[in-house]
Amino acid sequence: MTKKDIVLKVSDETNLKQIDVKEVVQRTFDCIVDALVRGERIELRNFGVFRIKQRKSRTGRNPRTNQVIPVPPRKVVIFKAGLEMKQKIK
């Protein structure tokens, strides 16, 4: 499902204009990204939690040349599904 699919579905179910729904969806995503950039935790009840995790540096290996390559530390986004989502997916 793409962002456009979400916009179309919400627009159909709420009888709102697609352009208005698209703006709301985009601003919602922007708020989530901005909060993650600031290092905040995003908790959406019954949906899940987004947070930033710092990965440690490690050594990797190029599978073609078998050469050892250092992988620097980096930040990654972690998502943990909420209880209601977990139950619906089962």
C-alpha positions as CSV (number, residue, x, y, z in Angstrom):
1,M,0.0,0.0,0.0
2,T,1.4,3.4,-0.9
3,K,0.7,6.9,0.5
4,K,-1.6,7.5,-2.5
5,D,-3.6,4.4,-1.7
6,I,-4.0,5.6,1.9
7,V,-5.2,9.0,0.7
8,L,-7.7,7.5,-1.7
9,K,-9.1,5.2,0.9
10,V,-9.5,7.9,3.6
11,S,-10.9,10.3,1.0
12,D,-13.5,7.7,-0.1
13,E,-14.5,6.8,3.5
14,T,-14.7,10.4,4.8
15,N,-16.0,12.2,1.7
16,L,-13.1,14.7,2.0
17,K,-11.2,16.1,-1.0
18,Q,-8.1,14.0,-1.9
19,I,-5.9,17.1,-1.8
20,D,-7.0,17.9,1.8
21,V,-6.4,14.3,2.9
22,K,-3.1,14.2,1.1
23,E,-2.0,17.4,3.0
24,V,-3.0,15.9,6.4
25,V,-1.3,12.5,5.7
26,Q,1.9,14.3,4.6
27,R,2.0,16.6,7.6
28,T,1.4,13.6,9.9
29,F,4.4,11.8,8.3
30,D,6.5,15.1,8.5
31,C,5.7,15.4,12.3
32,I,6.7,11.8,12.9
33,V,10.0,12.3,11.0
34,D,10.8,15.6,12.7
35,A,10.2,14.1,16.2
36,L,12.5,11.1,15.3
37,V,15.2,13.5,14.1
38,R,15.0,15.3,17.5
39,G,15.4,11.8,19.2
40,E,11.9,11.6,20.5
41,R,9.9,8.4,20.8
42,I,6.6,8.3,18.9
43,E,3.8,6.3,20.5
44,L,0.6,5.8,18.6
45,R,-1.8,3.9,20.8
46,N,-2.9,0.5,19.5
47,F,-0.7,1.0,16.5
48,G,2.9,0.9,17.6
49,V,6.0,2.8,18.7
50,F,8.7,4.4,16.6
51,R,12.1,5.1,18.1
52,I,15.7,5.7,17.1
53,K,18.4,3.1,18.0
54,Q,22.1,3.6,17.8
55,R,23.9,0.7,16.2
56,K,27.5,-0.1,17.2
57,S,30.3,-0.1,14.7
58,R,31.3,-3.6,13.4
59,T,33.4,-5.3,10.8
60,G,31.7,-6.4,7.7
61,R,32.9,-8.6,4.8
62,N,32.6,-8.0,1.1
63,P,31.2,-11.4,-0.2
64,R,32.9,-11.1,-3.6
65,T,36.4,-10.2,-2.5
66,N,36.2,-11.5,1.1
67,Q,37.8,-8.2,2.1
68,V,37.1,-7.0,5.7
69,I,35.3,-3.6,5.7
70,P,34.7,-1.5,8.9
71,V,31.0,-0.5,9.2
72,P,30.7,2.8,11.1
73,P,28.1,3.3,13.9
74,R,24.7,4.6,12.7
75,K,21.2,5.4,13.8
76,V,18.2,3.3,12.6
77,V,14.5,3.6,13.1
78,I,12.9,0.8,15.1
79,F,9.2,0.1,15.0
80,K,7.5,-2.1,17.6
81,A,3.8,-3.0,16.8
82,G,1.2,-2.3,19.4
83,L,-0.9,-4.9,21.1
84,E,-4.0,-4.3,19.0
85,M,-2.1,-4.5,15.8
86,K,-0.4,-7.7,16.8
87,Q,-3.7,-9.3,17.7
88,K,-5.3,-8.3,14.3
89,I,-2.3,-9.6,12.3
90,K,-2.4,-13.0,14.0
